[in-house]
Amino acid sequence: MLGPSSGGNEWADLLARFRLGRVALGPVGAKSRDRPAITFLLGVIADDRPLDPIPPRLVVRGPSDGKVSVAATRIDGMGDHITLPVSHIFMLRSQLVFQQILSFLEIQRFPHRPM
């Protein structure tokens, strides 16, 4: 998975406090924390380079992509997790992300070092 909000989303939580979550995010926003533990081999790649003009630390604590904290990308039962220095919107175009995906598919883990 690439940058999932499996452990919730701080922005969705903020909107929910003002009763705007369903309006702004639809039914998916309310279910961002409702995920069972994984029972299959899964690799998660988190990103930690925000592009937003609003400082992410005002809402999201710790390393994040400005929308989702790295901690919230972790999923119970996952096989491996890595955080890469990319922004969410560019993950699908990143050679570094692509190399980590290939490694996970080949050896069922991320190398956790530049390739």
KAVEN-V550858 format. One record per run of one state. SS is the DSSP state (2 for helix, 1 for strand, 0 for the rest). FROM is the first residue (numbers start at 0). TO is the last residue. Records with the same first field share a line. If there is no record, write none. Layout:
SS->FROM-TO ; FROM-TO
This chain:
0->0-0 ; 2-8 ; 17-19 ; 25-25 ; 30-41 ; 47-54 ; 58-62 ; 64-67 ; 69-69 ; 73-78 ; 84-86 ; 93-93 ; 107-114
1->1-1 ; 42-46 ; 63-63 ; 68-68 ; 79-83
2->9-16 ; 20-24 ; 26-29 ; 55-57 ; 70-72 ; 87-92 ; 94-106
